[in-house]
């Protein structure tokens, strides 16, 4: 089995029957102590009971499938290990989330934080994921998940500024007692369903212009999703943040089946909740792109069903239909998708969004939600646009929809020479299978820290 160095959001098949997950860090620098743990989750992304939390005080799952092996020190490096017998996991377990908590400090103080996935039988390294963090006190390093009868590993790298309590609450656990400052292990949290905050509570879902006009089912989904967005923002210490949200949709030829299968329409509806929670004006600007970029009409929340029908579309290219003349029968506001084309030119959409933000300044930062299925090949042009955008009040959150070739977008977190990190990226195999809360957590994991850094740099 060949080892793979992974970036955030990447995944790799796991063929080993038993794996060891080693979390390691440097002992130098006097940083906090770190403890590894694991959560066994159902398809719904929740624990079943308190036995599904494996950590130093509860080191072995009742099934015997997951064990907290413990710590060892060697050559100035500390390692904490969890072993997972994939074949012994119960059928109700769909994911094993591999977590860590920092005792007495933040993960930004931890040097050399690395997650290694090993084949327990031969100790060969399957994957390595080197992580960076800031003010987070709890962290999800990665996850093992079952897909079509096979196990895979995904590099996650998601931190929680709210600590173990914020992480645990996400998966249905309520931490009854505040962690003690002493270095001794604290009692295990009790796994009971976490109550949702009341709708009228501070930092809860905001009332949004136009949502009362939505169909009942869509309005109910929106209300729940806004609460989940609010939870994600609270976890990252950004409960009161407001922002302008812009949506960019890949319409290249390879995206056709995602459009025809309703996947893109579902993505847009889920992103409408992000815009509704971050900006209560009930509108979101949107672009589509392939060979060229085209601005779509603003998405007004109360008109969401009709907007999906009119504007969530791909190219209309045929052997005898390659001209630029507008297609007959276009409804008002619709873009002729033949003029958009079928290739991947992400840099053109990035440039147009940048121009829009310059010409339409706002008193709040801009969050761009940019969806693509890969095939990225204009690396130099994309990097140039995003490097220049560092000094602008825009955070670019890219989401990969299943393919593996994302070029420079995957590497932006580690690219030097920028005053602030203005780009986030992760990829998913099938976004339909990602629960809303997990999706919002991943979408919003880096945006709040960028706001802080951009404020300090004078960009905001």
N, C-alpha and C positions, 0 to 999 in steps of 0.2 A: 504494500500500500504506500503510495507516494504522498509525502507530507505536502501541505499547501499553506502558504502564508496568506492570511485572509484579511480583507477589508470589511468595514462595517456593512452589514446587509448581505454579504456573500454567503453561499451555502455550499456544502460538499456532501456527497453520499457517504454513509457509514456502513461498511460491510462487516466490521468486527462484531462479534456476539457480545463481548463485554468491553467497555471502554473506561478509561480513567481520565477524569477532567482535573488537570492540575492548574491551580491559580498560583502564580508566583510573583514575587516582588522583591526589591532590594531592601536589605536591612539597614543600609546607610541612610543618613539624613534625619533620623529620629522621627519618622512619620508614624501614623497610627498603626495599631495592630489590625489585621484584616482577617475576617472569618468567612470561609466558603460555606455555601448551603445549597439546597436544591428543593424545588417545588414540583410536585407531580400534579399535572393539570388534566382536566377532561377536555373534550372538544370545545366546550363552552368557555375554556380559559379560566376555570375555577378549581380550587382544591375541593375534595370531597369531605374531608374532616381534618382534624389537627394532625393526624398521622401522616398526611401527605407533605408535611414540612420536615425535611431531613437536615439537621445541623448539629452543632457540638453537644447540645443537651439532649438530642434525640437522634443518635448517630445511625440508626438502622431502620429502614422502612419495614413494616410488618410483613410485606411480601418477600423481603430479602433482596429485592431488585436494586435498591439504591442504598449506598453506605457512605457515611462521612468517615473517611479513612483517618484524617487528622493531619497535623503539621509536622514538618521536618525542616531543619536548617542545614545548609551546606554551602560553603564557599561564599558567604555573605548574601545568599539568596534564601528567602523563606518560601516554603511551598505548603499549600493546604489543598487536600485532594478529596474528590468525591468519585466513587466508582459506581457505574451503572451497568447492570446486566440487562441488556435490551430484550433478550429472549424471555426473561422472567417478569417483565412488566405486565401488569394486569391489562386486560383488553380495554378497560375504561380509561386508561391513561394514554392520552394522545401526545403530550409534550412533557419534557422534563426541563424546567427552566433553571439555569445555573447562575446562582446569585452570589453576592458578597456584601459584607457590611464592614464599615470602618469604625473602630472603637477608639475614641479620643482624638478625632481629627477628621479630615476630608480626604477623598481619594486624590485630590489635586496635590496632596503632600506625599503620595505614595509613588516611589520611583520604580520604573521598570515593570509596571503592572501588565502581566501577560497571561493569557489562557492557552493551555496546550491540551489538545485532545489526543490520547494515546490508545493504541490497541493493547488492552490489558494482557492478552496472551503473550505477545512478543515484545511489548513495550515500544513498538514502533510509533513514531509520531504521525498522526493522521492530518492534523491541522494545527496552526499556530495563529493566535490573534493578539496583537499588541494594542493595548488600549491607552487612551488619554482621558483625563477627567479634570474637573474644576472643583466646585464647591459641593459635589455630591457626597453623601455619606452612606448611600447604598447603591448597588450596581447590578445590572444584569449583564453578565459577560457573553452568554450565548444560550442556545437551547437545542436540545435534541427533539426532533419531531417526526411523527410517522406520516408518510405520504405515499399512497397507493401501495401499501404493504411493505414499504422499505423505510428505513430510518435515515434521516439526514441531520446534519449539524449546521446551524446558522449562527454567524457572528452578529451579536446584537449591539453591545457597547452602549447601553442606555443607563443613565444615572438618575438618581432621585435625590434632590436637595432636601426632601422631607425625611430622609433616612429610612430605616427599616420599616417604620410605621407606614410611610407612603408606599413603599414597595409591596408590603404585605396586604394593604388595603386593596390594591389593584387586583389581587387574586382571591379576594373573598375572605381575608383574615383581618380581624380587629386586634390591635395590640392594646391590651388592657392597661398596662403600666408603662410609664415613661422609662426608657433605658437608664440605668444608673451610671454615674460617671466612673465607677470603679472598673478596674481591668478584669474583674472576675465575670464569667459569663452570666448574663441576666436570664430570668426565667423564660421559658418558651411562650410565645404569644398564643392565645387561644384562637382556634380557627372557627369563627362564627361569621355569618353573613354580615357584611359591612352595610350599615344603613345609608341610603342615599340622602344627601343634604336636602332640606326642603326647598322647593322652587323659589321661595321668596328670600332665602338666606343670602347673606352677603357673599359676593364672589360666586354665586350660583348662576344658572342660565339667565341670560339677558332677554328681555322682550324685544322682538325684532319686527320692524316695520314690514307689514305684508303677510306675515305668517298666518294670520287669522283667515286668509283667503285660500289656504291650501286645502286639498282634500283631507278628510279626517285621518286616514291611515298615514299619509305623508306627514301631517302635522304631528301626530303621535311619535313617529320615528324621529322627526326633527327635534322635538322636545327632549326625548331621551338622549339623542346624540349631543345636543347642546350641553346637557348635564355632564356627559362623558368628556367633552372638550374642557369644560370648567374644571373637572377633576384633574385632568392632565395638566392644566395650567397651574392649579394649586400645588401639585406635586413639585413643580419646578420653580416655585416661588414667584409665579407670574399671574396671580389671581386677578389683578386689576389692570393687566395690560390690555390696551386697545391697539388695533392695527388695521390698515387697509389690506385686504386679501385679493390677490390676483391669481386666476387659474389659467394654466397653459396645458393644452391637450395635444399630444402627438396624433396626427392623422395620416401618417405614412402608410404605405401599402400593407406592411406586415401587421398593422393594427386592426385590419378589417374584421377579423373574427372576434376581437374584443368589442368592437362596436356592434356587430350583428348579434352577438350573444348577450347584449345588454350590460356588459361589464363596465363600459365607460359611462353609461348613463347612471349606473349605481355609484360609481366613483364620484361623479358630479354631485349627486344627491348627498353623499357623505361629506363632501367638501363644503357644501352649502351650510352645513352645521358649523364648520370652523369659521366661515365668514360671518354667520349670524351671531356667534358668540363673541368674536373679536371686534366686530363693527356693527352697531345696531341700525345702520341706515338701510339695511335690507337689500343692498346691491353688491355685486362682485363683478369686476372687469374680467374679461376672458379673451384668450387668443387660441387659435389653432395653427398648426404648422406641419409642413412636410418639406417639399422643395422650397416653399415660400411660407411666410407667416401671414396670417390674416386676423384682424381683430374681429371678434364676434360682438353682437350686441350685448350690452351689460345684462348680467343675470340678476333680475329683480326677484326676490324671494317669493313674492306672491304669485309670480308667473312661472314658477319652476317647471310644472308639467309641460306647458306649451314650449318653454325654452328647450327642454330636453328633446321634444319632438322635432323642433325646427333646426336645431344647431348642433346636435351630437351626431355628426356625420363624417364619413370618410370620402376619399377621392372617387371620381367618376371617370375613370380612364379606360378607353378601349382603343382598338387598333385604328378605328376610323373616327375617334372622338378626341383627338389630341389638341384641337384648336383652343384658343382663348375666348372664343365667343361665348357669351353667357348662355347657359342652358335654358331653354324655354320651360316655363312652369315654376321657376323659382318663386317662393313666397317672400313677402316683404321682410327685408333684413337678412335673408339667407345669403351665405357666401357661396359662390360657384366653386365647388371643391376641385374642379379641373384646374383652376388657376393656382391652387395650393400645391398640387402635384402629389408625388408618391415617395420622394427620397427623404433623407434625414438631414435637415439643416437647422439644428438647434440654435446656432449662433444668431440666426436671423430673428427668431422669436425673442431671444434674450435682448438683442439690440432694440427691438421695437418696444419691449416692456420698459427698458431703461429710458428710452426717449419719452414714453408716456409719463413716467414718474418725474422726469425733469420738467416737462411742460405742464404738469399738473401736480405741483407740490402739495403735500398734505401735512397736517400738524402731528401725524402719528407715523411710525415706521410702516414699511410695506413688507408683507409676507407673500412670496410667490410660491405657489404650489404647482410644480412642473412635472407632468406625467409623460413617460416615454417607455417604449418597450425595447430600447437599445438600438443597436446598429449605429452607434455613435462613431463618426470617423473624422469629423472636423475638429480634432483635438486642439490644434494651435489657435484656431479662430475662437473656439469656445473659451479656452483659457484666457485669451486676450480680453474678451468681453467681461468675463467674471473678475479678472484681476482689476480692470479699470473700474468695475462696479464696487470695489471694496470701499471707496470713499463716498458711496451713495447710501441713502437710508433704506436699503433693500436687503432682505435675507432671502436666499434662494434655496428652497427645499425641493430636491429632486427625488422622485420615486420611480424606481425601475419596475416594469410590469412583466417580469418573467424571463427575459433574455439576459445573457451574460456579458455582452459587449457594450459597456457603458463608458469606455475610454477614460478621459481625464476626469469625468464626474466622480468616478470611484476613488480617485487619488487626491481630490482637492483638500481633504482634511489634513493631508501631510505635505502639501505643497508649501514651500517656504516663501518668504518675501512679501507677506501681506500683514498689514497692521492688525487686522482682525480676521477671523474665519467667518466668511459671509456665505458659506455654502454647506448644506447638509445633503446627505445621500443615503438611501437604503433601497434594497431591491426585495421583492417578494415573488415567490413562485406563482402564486395564484391569489390575487388580492381579495377574491370572493371568500376565501377561507380564513382571512385575518379578521378577528373580532374587532368591532368598532373601537373599544377601549384601547386595545393594543395598537391599532392603526393610529389613533390620535396621540397616544404616548410617543410613538416613533416620529410622527410628523412634527411634534412640538418639543422634542427633547433638546434641540440645540438653539431654537429661536430665542428663548429667554436669556441664555448666556450670551448670545450675540448682542442682544439689546444692552446688556450691562457693559460689554466690551466696547460697543460702538458709542455708548454714552461717555465712557471714560476717554475714548479717542477723539471726542468732539464731532463725531459723524452724525450723531442724533442731537 
